[in-house]
Structures are given as structure tokens and as C-alpha cells.
Amino acid sequence: MPSDKLIPAWYVLHTKSRFENVVNEGLQKKTIEVFLPKITVPSRRKDRKKMIRVPLFPGYVFVHCDLHPHHHLDILKTVGAVRLIGDKTGPISVPDETIASLRIMVSTERAITTGNIFARGDRVVVVDGPFSGVVGIFDHYKGVDRVVVFIEALGQFASVEVDAEDVEPVPDVLK
């Protein structure tokens, strides 16, 4: 006998840029289970040498819900929430083991490395630094932490070298 009861699962919620904490707090106030994994990193500001807590996955939080239309809408109406990550069939759940592993990883003081792996020709956007806002085409890695991005203008190419952590894939909505 089929059950109409929806089973709760973990989903990835895309947030507005730098709104992870706002969304996290907003969902907690609505008593929706949320997980915002954070890591401790050195501040990137040149004038200070303090350690700060930042999201492990900037622009994303994990929510645990049953996707009942009412709950789904409640999540999306949270200030700073953009959309649940999914495909044509709807939001895609994240395995419980993945969330458990992430909880263990962020509970330690050990360094965690994250990032994107780009292939030549990928459309990217520079999200921080002096070239913030530049949209271009990834060309190659230069050393461990630098990348070269080509920008086309007036039928010609120019290239810039930026920190790899300052580059993200162009969001699907802009492709």
C-alpha cells in the first residue's frame, strides 16, 4: 500500500552571495533543520592576521525537509534563499552519509581544501579581488593557486592572472 507521507531528506539550498548566515538563521527561526558547514581560515585582509569562520561552500546551505509544497515554499520565502539545487525532475537529495561526513570534517581544526576544478574553455566569473565581476573563459592553472582567464572584447582576447579561489563557474542562469 503506497504511503502519501513524504520522507525527509537533505537538500542543497543556493543562497544569495554572502547570505549563508542570514538564510541559516532564518530557517532556524522557522524550525527547519539546516546545516551550514563552516571552516576557520586566515582573514584575507592585508591589515589583519586573525582567523575567521567562513562557509565551507560559499553560497550554499543544507536543509532537511520532506519537500511538502508548504515546506518547500517556506524555505524559498526565507530572506536570501534562491532555489533548491536539482534537475528537471526537481530538487536532488544529498545522502545522509555525506552530511554526516561533512559534520565530522568541520568539527575538527584540521585544514580542509575545497575549490573548483576547471577545464580549458569553461566560462568563469571572478568573484573577488581587483578583477571582481570579470566574466571570461578559463585557460589554465599557473602554479598551485593561480589561474589565467581570457576575456574577449572587440574581437580580441586579453588575459588576466588571478587567485584560483577568486574564480567560480558562471552560474547556469547566466549561461
Secondary structure, 3 states (H helix, E strand, C coil): CCCCCCCCEEEEEEECCCCHHHHHHHHHHCCCEEECCEEEEECCCCCCCCEEEEECCCCEEEEEECCCHHHHHHHHCCCCEEEECEECCEECEECHHHHHHHHHHHHCCCCCCCCCCCCCCCEEEECCCCCCCCEEEEEEEECCCEEEEEEEECCEEEEEEEEHHHEEECCHHHC
